[in-house]
Amino acid sequence: MGEKEDTLQGIKQNIVDGKAEVTFELTNKSLGMGNTPLETLAAMTDAMNVVGDLYAAKKYFLPNVLTSANAFDKGFSLVQPKLLEGAGSRPKMAKVVIGVCEGDIHDIGKKIVVAMLRGGGFEVFDLGRDIPNQEFIDKAVQEKADIIAQSALMSTSITEMRDLMDLLREGGIRDQFKVMIGGGSATPEFGEKIGVDGYGLTSAEAVEVAGRLSK
């Protein structure tokens, strides 16, 4: 394994271990030695997937997850500007309004999707986390967005996705936007049931789905 690969593995391990400063240093090194922002982000994403698996297996607890998330954020603060630089050299694609459903504060996955979308040239309006449905709609109308994207990790939050679809239909504006969903508690079956246009399991899938919906 070469030095570039070693550095990526180091980033992954230190995020899993929750070592923020080392993650920051290795991320800076990775970008400086020629690993692309997307390659570096992929290592960071892999790390958070490992953390999620450890949490599901009850080997990690909330403090561990938060420590790893902090390490991810440290590295991400270096990667994000590089992604935006790359996106700035290409024509803007579709406009996407994205956020985490009301009642849910888990946004690491959403941050990764935002970065991947921007890296892919999409114009992204990131509302953040714990966002009421009306705010999604108001922003989408204001920006003349093409896509509304909602994420939910908590199973108690996915009802907000159904309510968003109801609000769009009741307002007579369902056909103005494509709607896509993702996150740990969302499933393709649920998406089909409530009538969304797309579902992405991973950040890479989310970009692929957004690209398909914007054509």
C-alpha positions in Angstrom: 0.0 0.0 0.0 1.4 3.4 -1.0 1.6 6.6 1.0 -1.6 8.0 -0.5 -3.5 4.9 0.4 -1.9 4.8 3.9 -3.0 8.4 4.4 -6.6 7.6 3.4 -6.7 4.6 5.8 -5.3 6.8 8.5 -8.1 9.3 8.0 -10.6 6.5 8.2 -9.2 5.0 11.4 -8.8 8.3 13.2 -12.4 9.3 12.5 -13.5 5.9 13.8 -11.3 6.5 16.9 -12.6 10.1 17.3 -9.3 11.8 17.0 -10.2 15.2 15.5 -6.8 16.9 15.4 -5.0 13.9 13.8 -7.9 13.7 11.3 -7.5 17.3 10.4 -3.7 16.9 9.9 -4.1 13.8 7.7 -6.8 15.3 5.6 -4.6 18.3 4.9 -1.8 15.9 4.0 -4.1 13.8 1.8 -5.2 16.8 -0.2 -1.6 18.1 -0.4 -0.2 14.8 -1.8 -2.6 14.5 -4.6 -5.6 12.5 -3.3 -8.7 14.2 -4.8 -11.3 15.8 -2.6 -13.8 13.0 -3.5 -11.3 10.3 -2.7 -10.6 11.9 0.6 -14.3 12.3 1.3 -14.9 8.7 0.4 -12.5 7.6 3.2 -14.3 9.9 5.6 -17.6 8.5 4.6 -16.4 4.9 5.0 -15.3 5.8 8.5 -18.8 7.1 9.5 -20.4 4.0 8.0 -18.1 1.9 10.3 -19.1 4.1 13.2 -22.8 3.6 12.3 -22.3 -0.2 12.3 -20.5 -0.1 15.6 -23.4 1.9 17.1 -25.9 -0.5 15.7 -24.0 -3.4 17.2 -24.0 -1.6 20.6 -20.2 -1.5 20.5 -20.3 2.3 20.2 -22.6 4.6 22.2 -23.8 8.2 21.6 -20.6 9.8 23.1 -18.5 7.7 20.7 -20.6 8.7 17.7 -20.5 12.4 18.6 -16.7 12.2 19.0 -16.3 10.6 15.6 -18.7 13.1 14.1 -16.5 15.9 15.4 -13.5 14.3 13.8 -15.4 14.0 10.6 -16.3 17.7 10.7 -12.7 18.7 11.3 -11.6 16.9 8.1 -14.7 18.0 6.2 -13.8 21.7 6.9 -10.8 21.2 4.6 -12.5 19.0 1.9 -15.6 21.1 1.4 -13.9 24.2 -0.1 -12.0 22.0 -2.5 -15.2 20.4 -3.7 -16.7 23.8 -4.2 -13.7 24.9 -6.2 -14.2 22.0 -8.6 -18.0 22.7 -8.9 -17.3 26.3 -9.6 -15.6 25.5 -12.9 -18.6 23.7 -14.3 -22.0 24.9 -15.3 -24.6 24.7 -12.5 -26.9 21.7 -12.8 -30.3 21.4 -11.1 -31.2 23.3 -7.9 -31.6 21.1 -4.8 -33.2 22.2 -1.5 -32.1 19.7 1.1 -32.4 19.2 4.8 -33.2 16.8 7.7 -36.8 16.3 8.7 -38.3 18.2 11.7 -37.6 16.3 14.9 -34.3 14.8 13.7 -30.9 16.3 14.5 -28.7 13.7 12.8 -27.1 15.4 9.8 -23.7 13.8 9.2 -25.2 11.8 6.3 -26.9 14.9 4.9 -23.6 16.8 5.0 -21.9 14.1 3.0 -24.7 14.2 0.4 -24.5 18.0 0.2 -20.8 17.8 -0.4 -21.2 15.2 -3.1 -24.0 17.1 -4.8 -22.0 20.3 -4.9 -19.0 18.4 -6.1 -21.2 17.1 -8.9 -22.1 20.6 -10.0 -25.6 20.9 -8.4 -26.7 24.2 -6.9 -27.5 23.2 -3.3 -29.5 25.0 -0.7 -28.7 23.3 2.6 -31.4 24.1 5.2 -29.7 22.1 8.0 -31.4 19.8 10.5 -34.8 19.7 12.3 -36.5 21.6 9.5 -40.3 22.0 9.3 -41.9 20.9 6.0 -43.2 24.4 5.2 -39.6 25.7 5.3 -38.6 23.1 2.6 -41.5 24.2 0.5 -41.0 28.0 1.0 -37.3 27.7 0.0 -38.0 25.5 -3.0 -40.6 28.0 -4.3 -38.3 31.0 -3.5 -35.3 29.5 -5.4 -37.4 27.8 -8.1 -35.8 24.6 -7.1 -35.9 21.4 -9.2 -35.6 18.9 -6.4 -36.5 18.8 -2.7 -34.4 16.2 -0.8 -35.3 15.1 2.7 -33.3 12.9 5.1 -34.3 11.2 8.3 -32.4 8.8 10.6 -35.0 8.5 13.3 -37.9 6.2 12.6 -40.2 8.7 14.3 -39.3 11.4 11.7 -40.2 9.7 8.5 -43.9 10.6 8.9 -42.7 14.1 8.1 -41.8 12.9 4.6 -45.4 11.7 4.1 -46.7 15.0 5.5 -44.5 16.9 3.0 -46.0 15.1 0.1 -49.5 15.8 1.4 -48.6 19.5 1.8 -47.3 19.7 -1.8 -50.5 18.0 -3.1 -52.8 20.2 -1.0 -51.0 23.3 -2.2 -51.4 22.3 -5.9 -47.6 22.4 -6.4 -46.7 18.7 -6.3 -45.8 18.7 -10.0 -43.4 21.7 -9.6 -40.7 19.7 -7.8 -39.1 16.2 -7.8 -38.9 14.8 -4.3 -36.2 12.4 -3.1 -35.6 10.9 0.3 -32.8 9.1 2.2 -31.4 8.4 5.6 -31.3 5.5 7.9 -35.0 5.2 8.5 -36.2 5.7 4.9 -36.7 2.8 2.5 -37.6 2.5 -1.2 -40.8 0.8 -0.2 -41.8 3.8 2.0 -40.8 6.2 -0.7 -43.0 4.4 -3.2 -45.9 4.3 -0.7 -45.9 8.1 -0.2 -45.2 8.9 -3.8 -41.7 10.4 -3.9 -39.7 10.4 -7.1 -36.5 8.9 -5.9 -34.6 7.3 -3.0 -30.9 7.0 -2.3 -29.3 4.6 0.2 -25.8 6.1 0.0 -24.4 9.5 -0.9 -23.2 8.2 -4.3 -26.7 6.9 -5.0 -28.2 10.2 -3.9 -26.1 12.1 -6.5 -27.0 9.5 -9.2 -30.7 9.8 -8.4 -30.5 13.6 -8.4 -28.9 13.5 -11.8 -31.6 11.3 -13.1 -34.4 13.4 -11.7 -33.0 16.6 -13.1 -33.0 15.4 -16.7 
